[in-house]
Amino acid sequence: MDAAVLVELRALMFEAMGTPADRLAHGAWRNAALDWFTRRIGTEGVRVVVAEVDGVVASAVVGEVTSLIPGPGTPNGSVGLVSNVATFPTYRGRGLAGLVTDDLLRWFSSSTDVTRVDLFATPGGARIYEPRGFVNRAFPGMSLSMRHGATRAAPMTSRGS
């Protein structure tokens, strides 16, 4: 599988999510993503599904099995993560993203022990996932970009394990 094509599809995904063009062009993330795909494709807990048209990769999706602390909705802590869903513009409107997503969901169901599958969707992408049973979560996701080496206020209290 051509990892470089998967990086290009990843860039399209970030573009659809509103990432500024100057950040998409930056080589550091692209090199790291290329390395990730090269090392992780075919390993346990990772599945990459592509749709080809006339022998050319047109669309792809990546699935990963992740481990969380078990909870009521994830009794074994095993959760699937869907990412990198993208289709090259020339091939859009053919249902390819849905096809690769369906294949990935079958894999999660038949070949893993995940009890929940998560993803982040653009408004345009939601139309692919909602018919497949994905719903908005009660508590929206939040994130914090970490700057390593930056000074942050220490927590007031901390309990060790």
Secondary structure, DSSP 8 states (H G I E B T S, - for coil): --HHHHHHHHHHHHHHTT--HHHHH-HHHHHHHHHHHHHHTTSTTEEEEEEEETTEEEEEEEEEEEE---BTTBTT-EEEEEEEEEE-GGGTTSSHHHHHHHHHHHHHHHH---SEEE----HHHHHHHGGGT----SS--------TT------S-----
